[in-house]
């Protein structure tokens, strides 16, 4: 064959469309970085996919891929909106949609040397919207408008990686029935692409929820609870666990909703668990302002006889009763310890209850030391510095403080060892409260100017530093409560921190803590706590209340002394008037010594009336008459009421009774009115 024949030989014609397809493929390949993508041609039995593009990540192939149906044109007229119309077959669209891989139509416009793209899912959505009431056509015209460039490719890469993660997680959770027509259990996909089975999560909480509650992992419970919707066939235990966690987190409306659901199957629960529901429900309602304190106390009284919860409530009541009682210290302390011992001897008393009992005993020890200190401070003040404590009393006090500090350290250590965070923080707060109280007792009692009724002294630098440290420690405990999610304890800790800062004079920091509490209460609708914060804000701190009490007591004492001066003056005036008058008693006279008023002369005929006015008992009357019968002047102690015997009967020791001077004034006045004269 000659060269001329070779050049003119008959050969298959080159297809312009094929050339354009090849050109567009090569141009498309150039847009994808080989370090991030692996492009594979679909060559064998092509049914509608031109290319598969696999994502690479950190130098590794991922098998996360997407399908491309590539179209190309030399030039097409653009629509008014700048888009390019191109027709596709519905069969091809369905083919691309049927697989789980993402798929795209890409159009190359050679005249512009530009690529456009559309997601097959978006195309189907528009198609279904247009033909929602009619059968689908055989073909559909796509309006390509989205430009494919480097930035778009990077965005698509991130999307494909996310879809790949979701697809793998979804495949793990998908469990089909034997015939493959339905799922064995429902699954839920969240916005953050987490996939879960409500049924499995419900089972998990029912099985392990009590352990999570005991560990104080309330947030974890509620995170799982969010993944239990739609909740089907939930048990009473499930709702008790979730309701309790919600209660501690301060989500009281959620708690009440769960407890209401638990009530529907309360027969599934142990009696003690139902008691706990009543307890938590009551506190949630109280915090929301649905019921008041008095109503809540009624519910609590009904639970005192329950096996476990009742023991805790009895300890709480025993401490509160001791704290507010005005009985003799020895009597109320004996009652407190008797109730504690009764709780500890119960067969239902757990280690947790024992630790709680020990914490209440520790609290009483601390308060008693403070009460003794307060008594000594008042005596020292009232004696104008002359009162002093003997060496034996000092030694005893020191031993009590050492014992308390040792008990405090041991209980903290025990709570840490048992991983009982609630008791540990409660013991720490109690210790801080005792020290805070002790500090303001000393400062206010010794610094109070009884003339101006104001505290004129300032806190020492040592006291300020101590209060600062206590406030910081209390703040850390509040953060721990916030992390655990126990609303009541959180507010209690913040309230204590506010008191410490306010007493130390750090008013800006105190205001910040108060603002935080107000926001927490407002955000969570804890309306039942609003009054507590308002009270705290308006002079309700412990040191402010104590200051008001001290001022009130001093004022009352001054007023009482003023009234006593008036009574003494009136008694003296009656004595003067008797001395100035001539004795005008006619008839038989009798003489009595009325202690401490002195000697009186009275008509014998008025003696019984005077005895009645003095409230003399029958036995005492008989003894008085016997003494008079032997010619001796009887003695009656007017401090006594009634007078039960003749004689001094303790003398001035009887004056210790409240109202003694008022009693003497009345006796003196009655003697005057009944015709008795002081001689």
C-alpha positions in Angstrom: 0.0 0.0 0.0 1.3 3.3 -1.0 1.3 6.3 1.2 -1.4 7.9 -0.9 -3.6 4.8 -0.5 -2.9 4.7 3.3 -4.0 8.3 3.6 -7.2 7.8 1.6 -8.3 4.4 3.0 -11.8 3.9 4.4 -12.0 4.0 8.2 -14.7 4.3 10.9 -15.8 7.9 11.3 -14.9 9.7 14.6 -18.1 10.6 16.6 -18.2 14.3 17.6 -20.4 13.4 20.6 -17.9 10.8 21.8 -15.1 13.4 21.4 -17.1 15.8 23.5 -17.8 13.1 26.1 -14.1 12.3 26.3 -13.2 15.9 26.5 -15.7 16.6 29.3 -14.4 13.6 31.3 -10.9 14.7 31.0 -11.8 18.3 32.0 -13.8 16.9 35.0 -11.0 14.7 36.2 -8.7 17.7 36.2 -11.0 19.4 38.7 -10.6 16.7 41.4 -7.4 16.5 43.4 -5.9 13.0 43.1 -4.9 13.2 46.8 -8.6 13.6 47.8 -10.5 11.6 45.2 -10.2 8.4 43.1 -12.3 8.5 39.9 -13.4 5.3 38.3 -15.1 4.9 34.9 -18.2 2.7 34.8 -17.2 0.8 31.6 -18.9 -2.6 31.8 -22.6 -2.8 31.2 -23.2 0.9 31.7 -26.9 1.3 32.8 -26.8 5.0 33.6 -23.7 5.8 35.7 -20.7 7.3 34.0 -18.3 7.7 36.9 -17.9 6.7 40.5 -15.8 9.1 42.6 -14.4 7.7 45.8 -13.3 10.0 48.7 -9.8 9.7 50.1 -9.0 10.8 53.6 -5.6 11.2 55.4 -4.0 9.2 52.5 -6.5 6.3 52.9 -9.2 5.1 50.6 -12.6 5.1 52.3 -15.0 3.3 50.0 -17.3 6.3 50.4 -18.3 7.2 46.9 -20.9 9.0 44.8 -22.2 8.4 41.3 -22.0 10.8 38.4 -24.1 10.9 35.3 -22.1 13.3 33.0 -23.8 15.2 30.2 -22.0 17.6 27.8 -23.0 20.2 25.2 -21.1 22.4 22.8 -23.5 25.3 23.5 -27.0 25.7 24.7 -29.1 28.8 24.9 -29.6 30.0 28.5 -32.9 30.6 30.1 -33.8 34.1 31.4 -32.8 33.1 34.9 -29.3 32.0 33.6 -30.0 28.3 33.9 -29.5 25.7 31.1 -32.3 23.2 30.3 -31.4 19.6 29.7 -33.7 16.6 29.3 -33.1 13.3 31.2 -34.9 10.0 31.2 -37.0 9.2 34.3 -35.7 5.6 34.1 -32.2 6.9 34.5 -33.2 9.1 37.4 -34.8 6.1 39.2 -31.7 4.1 38.6 -29.5 6.6 40.3 -31.9 7.0 43.2 -32.2 3.3 44.0 -28.8 2.9 45.5 -27.8 4.4 48.9 -24.9 6.3 47.3 -25.3 10.0 46.7 -25.6 10.7 43.0 -25.3 13.8 40.8 -26.1 15.0 37.3 -23.2 17.1 35.9 -23.5 19.1 32.7 -20.5 20.4 30.8 -20.9 23.5 28.6 -17.9 23.5 26.3 -18.6 27.0 25.0 -18.2 28.4 28.5 -15.8 25.6 29.6 -18.0 25.4 32.7 -19.6 22.5 34.7 -23.0 22.6 36.3 -24.5 20.1 38.7 -27.7 19.0 40.4 -28.4 16.4 43.1 -30.7 13.6 42.0 -32.6 13.9 45.3 -33.4 17.5 44.5 -34.5 16.7 41.0 -36.8 14.0 42.3 -38.3 16.4 44.8 -39.1 18.9 42.1 -40.5 16.2 39.8 -42.8 14.9 42.6 -44.0 18.4 43.3 -44.8 19.1 39.7 -46.5 15.8 39.0 -47.9 15.0 42.5 -51.5 14.4 41.2 -50.6 12.8 37.9 -48.4 9.9 36.6 -44.8 10.7 36.0 -43.6 11.3 32.4 -40.9 9.4 30.6 -38.5 12.3 30.6 -38.0 15.5 32.6 -36.1 18.7 31.9 -33.5 19.7 34.4 -32.6 23.4 34.8 -28.9 23.4 35.6 -27.8 26.5 37.4 -25.4 25.5 40.2 -21.8 26.0 39.2 -19.3 23.2 40.0 -15.9 24.6 41.0 -13.2 23.9 43.5 -15.1 25.3 46.5 -18.2 23.3 45.6 -16.1 20.1 45.3 -14.6 20.7 48.8 -18.2 21.2 50.1 -19.4 18.0 48.4 -16.5 16.1 49.8 -17.4 17.1 53.4 -21.1 16.2 52.7 -20.2 12.7 51.3 -18.0 12.0 54.4 -20.9 12.9 56.7 -23.4 10.8 54.6 -20.9 7.9 54.7 -20.7 8.1 58.5 -24.5 8.2 58.7 -24.9 5.3 56.3 -22.6 3.1 58.2 -24.3 3.9 61.6 -27.7 3.3 60.0 -26.7 0.0 58.6 -25.6 -1.1 62.1 -28.9 -0.3 63.6 -31.2 -1.6 60.8 -32.6 -5.0 61.8 -35.2 -6.4 59.4 -37.8 -9.0 60.0 -37.4 -12.5 58.5 -39.4 -11.6 55.4 -37.5 -8.3 55.1 -40.7 -6.3 54.8 -40.4 -4.4 58.1 -38.0 -3.3 60.8 -37.8 -5.4 64.0 -37.7 -2.1 65.9 -38.0 1.6 65.3 -34.9 3.7 64.9 -34.5 7.5 65.1 -32.0 9.8 63.4 -31.2 13.0 65.2 -30.1 16.3 63.7 -26.5 15.6 64.9 -26.7 12.3 62.9 -26.8 10.1 66.0 -28.9 7.0 65.3 -30.7 5.2 68.1 -33.3 2.6 68.9 -35.9 3.9 71.4 -36.7 0.4 72.4 -33.1 -0.5 73.3 -32.6 2.8 75.1 -35.7 2.2 77.2 -34.4 -1.3 78.1 -31.1 0.2 79.1 -32.6 2.7 81.5 -34.9 0.1 82.9 -32.0 -2.2 83.6 -29.2 0.3 84.7 -31.2 3.5 85.5 -31.2 2.8 89.3 -27.4 2.5 89.2 -27.1 5.8 87.3 -29.4 7.5 89.9 -27.3 6.3 92.8 -24.2 7.6 91.1 -25.8 11.0 90.6 -25.6 10.7 86.8 -28.8 12.6 86.2 -27.7 14.4 83.0 -26.7 11.0 81.4 -30.1 9.6 82.2 -31.9 12.5 80.6 -29.6 12.4 77.5 -30.6 8.8 77.0 -34.3 9.6 77.8 -34.3 12.0 74.8 -33.4 9.1 72.7 -36.4 7.0 73.8 -38.9 8.8 71.7 -41.3 7.8 70.3 -41.6 5.9 73.6 -43.7 2.7 73.3 -44.7 0.4 76.1 -42.7 2.2 78.8 -42.7 0.8 82.3 -43.4 2.6 85.6 -39.7 2.0 86.5 -38.6 3.9 83.4 -40.8 6.9 84.3 -39.6 6.8 87.9 -36.0 6.9 86.9 -36.5 9.6 84.3 -38.7 11.6 86.7 -36.2 11.4 89.5 -33.4 12.6 87.3 -35.5 15.4 86.0 -36.4 16.4 89.6 -32.8 16.6 90.6 -31.9 18.6 87.5 -34.6 21.1 88.4 -36.8 20.2 85.4 -39.8 19.9 87.6 -42.5 20.0 84.9 -40.8 17.0 83.2 -40.5 15.3 86.5 -44.3 15.7 87.2 -45.1 14.4 83.7 -43.0 11.2 84.3 -44.4 10.6 87.7 -48.0 10.9 86.3 -47.1 8.2 83.8 -45.6 6.1 86.5 -48.8 6.3 88.5 -50.7 4.5 85.7 -48.7 1.4 86.5 -47.8 2.0 90.1 -48.6 -1.6 90.9 -45.4 -2.5 89.1 -43.4 -0.6 91.6 -42.3 -1.4 95.1 -44.2 0.5 97.9 -41.1 2.3 98.8 -40.6 3.5 95.2 -44.1 4.8 95.1 -43.3 6.7 98.4 -40.3 8.2 96.7 -42.5 9.4 93.8 -44.8 11.1 96.3 -41.7 12.7 98.0 -40.2 14.0 94.7 -43.5 15.1 93.3 -44.2 17.1 96.5 -40.8 18.9 96.3 -41.2 19.6 92.6 -44.7 21.1 93.2 -43.2 23.2 96.0 -40.4 24.5 93.9 -42.8 25.4 91.1 -45.1 27.2 93.6 -48.0 24.8 93.0 -48.2 24.1 96.7 -46.9 26.0 99.8 -44.6 24.9 102.6 -47.5 23.9 104.9 -49.1 21.7 102.3 -45.8 20.0 101.6 -45.4 19.3 105.3 -48.7 17.5 105.3 -47.4 15.1 102.5 -44.2 14.6 104.3 -46.0 13.6 107.6 -47.8 10.9 105.6 -44.4 9.4 104.6 -42.9 9.2 108.1 -43.9 5.5 108.5 -42.4 4.3 105.2 -39.5 1.8 105.6 -36.6 3.7 104.0 -37.8 7.2 103.2 -39.5 7.5 106.5 -36.2 7.0 108.3 -34.6 9.9 106.4 -37.6 12.1 107.1 -37.5 11.2 110.8 -33.9 12.3 111.0 -34.7 15.5 109.2 -37.6 16.3 111.5 -35.6 15.4 114.6 -32.9 17.9 113.6 -35.4 20.6 112.7 -37.4 20.1 115.9 -34.1 20.3 117.9 -33.1 23.5 116.1 -36.3 25.5 116.6 -37.1 24.2 120.1 -36.9 26.6 123.0 -36.9 23.9 125.7 -33.9 23.2 128.0 -30.8 22.3 126.1 -30.5 19.0 127.9 -34.1 18.0 127.3 -34.2 18.8 123.6 -30.8 17.1 123.0 -32.0 14.0 124.8 -35.1 13.9 122.5 -32.9 14.3 119.4 -30.5 11.5 120.3 -33.4 9.2 121.2 -35.0 9.7 117.8 -31.6 9.2 116.1 -31.0 6.0 118.0 -34.5 4.8 117.1 -33.7 5.3 113.4 -30.3 3.6 113.6 -31.9 0.5 115.3 -34.4 0.1 112.6 -33.9 -3.1 110.5 -34.4 -1.0 107.4 -31.6 1.4 108.3 -29.0 1.4 105.4 -25.4 2.6 105.4 -26.6 5.7 103.6 -29.1 6.5 106.3 -26.5 5.9 109.0 -24.2 8.4 107.3 -27.0 10.9 107.1 -27.8 10.4 110.8 -24.1 11.0 111.6 -24.1 14.2 109.6 -27.1 15.5 111.6 -25.4 14.6 114.9 -22.3 16.5 113.7 -24.5 19.5 112.8 -26.0 19.5 116.3 -22.5 19.2 117.9 -21.4 22.3 116.0 -24.5 24.3 116.8 -24.2 23.5 120.5 -20.7 24.7 120.6 -21.8 28.0 119.0 -24.8 28.3 121.4 -22.4 27.9 124.4 -20.1 30.5 122.9 -23.1 32.9 122.3 -24.2 32.5 126.0 -20.7 33.4 127.2 -20.5 36.3 124.8 -23.8 37.7 126.1 -22.7 37.3 129.7 -19.4 39.0 129.0 -21.1 41.9 127.3 -23.8 42.4 130.0 -21.2 42.2 132.8 -19.2 45.0 131.0 -16.2 42.6 130.6 -16.2 41.3 134.1 -17.5 37.9 133.3 -14.8 35.2 132.7 -14.8 31.5 132.0 -13.1 29.2 134.5 -10.2 26.9 133.5 -12.3 23.8 133.8 -15.0 25.3 131.5 -12.2 26.4 129.0 -10.8 22.9 129.0 -14.2 21.4 128.4 -14.9 23.8 125.5 -11.5 23.0 123.9 -12.2 19.3 124.2 -15.6 19.8 122.5 -14.1 21.7 119.6 -11.4 19.1 119.1 -14.0 16.3 119.2 -16.1 18.2 116.7 -13.2 18.9 114.3 -12.2 15.2 114.5 -15.7 14.0 113.8 -16.0 16.5 110.9 -12.8 15.2 109.3 -13.8 11.6 109.8 -17.2 12.0 108.3 -15.8 13.8 105.2 -13.2 11.1 104.8 -15.9 8.4 105.1 -18.2 10.1 102.5 -15.2 10.4 100.1 -14.3 6.7 100.6 -18.0 5.7 99.9 -18.1 8.0 96.9 -21.1 9.7 98.5 -20.8 13.1 97.0 -24.1 14.4 98.3 -23.1 13.7 101.9 -19.6 15.0 101.4 -20.8 18.3 100.1 -23.5 18.5 102.7 -20.9 18.0 105.5 -18.6 20.6 104.0 -21.4 23.1 103.8 -22.4 22.4 107.3 -18.9 23.0 108.5 -18.8 26.3 106.6 -22.1 27.3 108.1 -20.9 26.6 111.7 -17.7 28.7 111.2 -19.7 31.5 109.6 -22.2 31.5 112.5 -19.4 31.5 115.0 -17.7 34.5 113.3 -20.8 36.7 113.2 -21.7 35.8 116.8 -18.5 37.2 118.0 -18.5 40.2 115.7 -22.0 41.3 116.3 -22.3 40.7 120.1 -19.0 42.3 121.0 -19.2 45.0 118.3 -22.8 46.1 119.1 -23.1 49.7 120.5 -26.0 49.3 122.9 -26.6 53.1 122.8 -26.9 53.5 119.0 -27.9 49.9 118.4 -25.4 49.5 115.6 -22.4 47.3 115.1 -19.5 49.8 115.2 -16.5 47.4 115.0 -15.1 46.1 111.7 -14.1 42.5 110.8 -10.5 41.6 111.3 -8.3 40.8 108.3 -8.1 37.2 109.5 -11.9 37.0 109.6 -12.2 38.5 106.2 -9.7 36.1 104.7 -11.5 33.2 106.4 -14.9 34.3 104.9 -13.3 34.8 101.5 -11.9 31.2 101.6 -15.3 29.8 102.7 -17.1 31.7 99.9 -14.6 30.2 97.4 -15.1 26.7 98.7 -18.9 27.2 98.7 -18.7 28.4 95.1 -16.8 25.2 94.1 -19.5 23.1 95.8 -22.2 25.0 93.9 -20.3 24.3 90.6 -20.2 20.6 91.5 -23.9 20.6 92.2 -24.5 22.3 88.9 -22.4 19.7 87.1 -24.3 16.9 88.8 -27.6 18.8 88.2 -29.2 19.0 91.7 -31.3 22.2 91.7 -32.2 22.5 95.4 -28.7 21.8 96.5 -27.3 24.3 94.0 -29.5 27.1 95.2 -28.7 26.2 98.8 -25.0 26.4 98.1 -25.3 29.7 96.2 -27.4 31.1 99.1 -24.6 30.2 101.5 -22.0 31.8 99.3 -24.1 35.0 99.1 -24.3 35.2 102.9 -20.6 34.8 103.3 -19.7 37.4 100.7 -22.4 39.8 102.0 -21.1 39.5 105.6 -17.5 40.0 104.4 -18.6 43.2 102.7 -17.9 42.0 99.2 -21.3 43.4 98.0 -20.5 43.4 94.3 -19.6 39.7 94.3 -22.6 38.9 96.5 -24.9 40.8 94.0 -23.4 38.7 91.2 -24.2 35.5 93.0 -27.7 36.7 93.7 -28.2 37.6 90.1 -27.1 34.1 89.1 -29.6 32.6 91.5 -32.4 34.8 90.2 -31.6 33.8 86.6 -31.6 30.1 87.4 -34.9 30.4 89.1 -36.5 32.5 86.3 -35.1 30.3 83.5 -36.3 27.1 85.2 -39.6 28.5 86.5 -38.8 27.5 90.1 -41.4 29.9 91.3 -41.5 28.2 94.7 -37.9 29.5 95.4 -38.6 33.1 94.4 -39.8 34.0 97.9 -36.6 32.5 99.4 -34.4 34.7 97.2 -36.5 37.8 97.8 -36.2 37.1 101.6 -32.4 36.7 101.3 -32.2 39.8 99.2 -34.1 41.9 101.7 -32.1 41.4 104.9 -32.7 37.7 105.2 -29.1 36.6 105.6 -28.3 34.8 108.9 -26.0 37.6 110.1 -28.6 40.3 109.3 -31.4 38.4 111.0 -29.1 37.8 114.0 -28.3 41.5 114.1 -32.0 42.4 114.1 -32.6 39.9 116.9 -29.8 41.3 119.0 -31.0 44.9 118.5 -34.6 43.8 119.3 -33.5 42.0 122.5 -31.5 45.1 123.6 -34.4 47.4 122.8 -36.8 45.1 124.7 -34.4 44.9 127.6 -34.1 48.6 127.7 -37.9 49.0 127.5 -38.3 46.3 130.2 -35.9 48.2 132.4 -37.7 51.4 131.8 -41.0 49.7 132.8 -39.3 48.2 135.9 -38.0 51.6 136.9 -41.6 52.9 136.8 -42.8 49.9 138.9 -40.1 50.4 141.4 -40.9 54.1 141.6 -44.5 53.4 142.2 -43.7 50.9 145.0 -41.4 53.5 146.6 -44.1 56.1 146.3 -46.6 53.8 148.1 -44.1 53.2 150.8 -43.6 57.0 151.3 -47.3 57.6 151.4 -47.8 54.9 154.1 -45.0 56.4 156.2 -46.6 59.8 156.0 -50.1 58.6 156.9 -51.3 57.9 160.4 -52.3 54.3 161.0 -56.1 54.3 160.9 -57.0 50.7 161.4 -59.8 50.2 163.9 -60.4 46.8 165.5 -58.0 43.9 165.9 -54.7 44.1 163.9 -52.3 41.5 162.5 -48.7 41.9 161.3 -47.1 40.1 158.4 -43.6 40.3 156.8 -44.1 40.3 153.1 -40.7 39.5 151.5 -39.2 41.6 149.9 -41.6 44.5 150.6 -41.2 44.6 154.4 -43.5 44.6 157.4 -47.2 45.3 157.1 -50.1 45.9 159.4 -53.6 45.0 158.4 -57.1 44.6 159.8 -57.6 41.0 161.0 -61.0 40.9 159.3 -59.3 41.5 155.9 -56.7 38.8 156.4 -58.4 36.1 154.3 -59.1 38.6 151.4 -55.4 39.6 151.5 -54.4 35.9 151.5 -56.5 35.3 148.4 -55.0 38.3 146.7 -51.5 37.0 147.4 -52.6 33.5 146.2 -51.7 31.8 149.4 -52.5 28.1 149.4 -54.7 26.5 152.2 -51.7 24.6 153.7 -49.7 27.9 153.8 -52.7 29.7 155.5 -52.8 27.0 158.2 -49.0 27.4 158.8 -49.2 31.1 158.9 -52.0 31.0 161.5 -50.0 28.6 163.6 -47.0 30.9 163.6 -49.3 33.9 164.5 -50.8 31.8 167.3 -47.4 31.5 169.1 -46.9 35.3 168.8 -44.4 35.2 165.9 -44.7 37.4 162.9 -45.2 35.2 159.8 -43.1 35.6 156.6 -44.6 35.3 153.1 -42.4 35.3 150.0 -44.3 37.4 147.5 -42.0 36.2 144.7 -43.8 32.9 145.0 -47.0 32.5 143.1 -48.8 30.7 144.6 -47.3 31.0 148.1 -47.3 27.4 149.4 -45.5 27.7 152.7 -44.7 30.1 155.5 -41.1 31.4 155.6 -38.5 32.9 153.2 -38.9 30.0 150.8 -35.7 30.6 148.9 -35.6 34.4 149.4 -34.4 36.3 146.4 -33.7 33.1 144.4 -37.4 33.1 143.6 -36.8 36.4 141.7 -35.4 34.5 138.7 -38.9 33.9 137.4 -40.0 36.1 134.5 -42.4 38.8 135.7 -41.2 38.8 139.3 -41.1 42.6 139.6 -44.6 42.8 138.0 -45.8 40.3 140.7 -44.3 42.3 143.5 -45.8 45.5 142.2 -49.2 43.9 142.0 -48.9 42.5 145.6 -47.9 46.0 146.9 -50.9 47.6 145.1 -53.3 44.9 146.4 -52.0 45.5 150.0 -52.7 49.2 149.6 -56.2 48.7 148.3 -57.1 46.1 151.0 -56.2 48.4 153.9 -52.7 47.1 154.7 -50.0 49.6 155.8 -46.3 49.3 155.6 -44.7 50.0 159.0 
